[in-house]
Amino acid sequence: QVQLVESGGGLVQPGGSLTLSCAKSGSIFGFYTLGWYRQAPGKQRELVAAIDGSGRTTVADSVKGRFTISGDKAKDIVNLHLNSLKYEDTAVYYCNVHLVITNENYWGQGTQVTVSS
């Protein structure tokens, strides 16, 4: 049973920074990626960033240059570093594991990030 536990969300002023962390437990066989998605009110869930076992990253254009993703493969932890936050970054952020071969997804419970002055 794969479980994802997120932490690090909160309230931050525009221009501020946060770091979200996600710890994965449980075994996965096969190639998978760890990543972060977000969902703002009234909008679809969207990919923010992901990292694979080789350390290759994918980052959405909307956050490129402001957000970075990093992973500790040994500890199965993935972090999302949010910098220069904008009002439009307000959303629930979800940790994700994506199994490439089976196309299965596992999700964390979500953590709220609110950018407000």
C-alpha positions as CSV (number, residue, x, y, z in Angstrom):
1,Q,0.0,0.0,0.0
2,V,1.5,3.3,-1.1
3,Q,0.9,6.3,1.1
4,L,2.0,9.9,0.5
5,V,2.2,12.3,3.4
6,E,2.5,16.0,2.6
7,S,3.6,18.9,4.8
8,G,4.6,22.5,4.5
9,G,1.6,24.4,3.2
10,G,0.4,27.6,4.7
11,L,-0.3,31.3,4.3
12,V,2.4,33.5,2.7
13,Q,2.6,37.0,1.3
14,P,3.2,37.7,-2.4
15,G,6.9,37.4,-3.2
16,G,7.4,35.0,-0.3
17,S,8.6,31.4,-0.2
18,L,7.5,28.0,1.0
19,T,8.8,24.5,0.8
20,L,6.4,21.5,0.5
21,S,7.6,18.1,1.4
22,C,6.1,14.7,0.6
23,A,7.2,11.4,2.1
24,K,6.3,8.2,0.3
25,S,5.9,4.8,2.1
26,G,5.2,1.5,0.6
27,S,6.9,-0.4,-2.2
28,I,6.5,0.3,-5.9
29,F,7.8,-2.0,-8.6
30,G,8.8,-0.4,-11.8
31,F,9.6,3.0,-13.1
32,Y,7.7,5.8,-11.5
33,T,7.9,9.6,-11.1
34,L,7.2,11.7,-8.0
35,G,5.6,15.0,-8.5
36,W,3.3,17.8,-7.4
37,Y,0.0,18.9,-8.8
38,R,-2.2,21.8,-7.8
39,Q,-5.9,22.6,-8.0
40,A,-7.3,26.1,-7.5
41,P,-11.0,26.7,-6.9
42,G,-13.0,26.2,-10.0
43,K,-10.0,24.9,-12.0
44,Q,-8.7,21.5,-13.1
45,R,-5.9,19.8,-11.3
46,E,-2.6,20.6,-13.1
47,L,0.9,19.4,-13.0
48,V,3.4,21.7,-11.3
49,A,6.6,19.7,-11.4
50,A,7.8,16.1,-11.4
51,I,11.1,14.2,-11.0
52,D,12.0,10.7,-12.1
53,G,14.4,8.2,-10.7
54,S,17.3,9.6,-12.8
55,G,16.7,13.0,-11.4
56,R,15.2,14.4,-14.6
57,T,12.6,17.1,-13.9
58,T,9.6,18.5,-15.6
59,V,8.4,21.9,-14.5
60,A,5.2,23.7,-15.7
61,D,5.8,26.9,-17.7
62,S,3.6,28.9,-15.3
63,V,6.1,28.3,-12.4
64,K,9.4,27.8,-14.3
65,G,12.1,30.0,-12.8
66,R,10.2,30.3,-9.5
67,F,9.5,26.7,-8.3
68,T,12.0,23.9,-8.2
69,I,11.6,20.2,-7.4
70,S,14.1,18.0,-5.6
71,G,14.1,14.5,-4.4
72,D,15.9,12.2,-2.0
73,K,15.6,8.8,-3.6
74,A,17.0,6.9,-0.6
75,K,14.3,8.4,1.7
76,D,11.6,8.6,-0.9
77,I,11.0,12.2,-0.2
78,V,10.2,14.9,-2.8
79,N,10.2,18.6,-2.1
80,L,8.7,21.5,-3.9
81,H,10.4,24.8,-3.3
82,L,8.1,27.7,-4.1
83,N,9.7,31.1,-4.5
84,S,8.4,34.5,-5.7
85,L,4.9,33.4,-4.9
86,K,2.0,35.1,-6.7
87,Y,-1.7,35.3,-5.8
88,E,-2.5,32.9,-8.6
89,D,-0.3,30.2,-7.0
90,T,-3.1,29.8,-4.3
91,A,-4.3,26.3,-4.5
92,V,-4.4,22.9,-2.9
93,Y,-1.1,21.1,-3.7
94,Y,-1.1,17.4,-4.1
95,C,1.8,15.0,-4.0
96,N,1.7,12.4,-6.7
97,V,3.3,9.1,-7.6
98,H,2.8,8.0,-11.3
99,L,3.7,4.5,-12.4
100,V,4.8,4.8,-15.9
101,I,4.1,1.3,-17.2
102,T,0.6,0.8,-15.7
103,N,-0.3,4.5,-15.7
104,E,-1.5,4.3,-12.1
105,N,-1.5,7.3,-9.9
106,Y,-1.4,7.6,-6.1
107,W,-2.3,10.9,-4.4
108,G,-1.6,12.6,-1.1
109,Q,-4.3,14.3,0.9
110,G,-3.3,17.7,-0.3
111,T,-1.9,20.8,1.4
112,Q,-3.3,24.3,1.1
113,V,-1.1,27.1,-0.1
114,T,-2.6,30.6,0.2
115,V,-0.9,33.7,-1.2
116,S,-2.4,36.8,0.3
117,S,-1.4,40.1,1.7
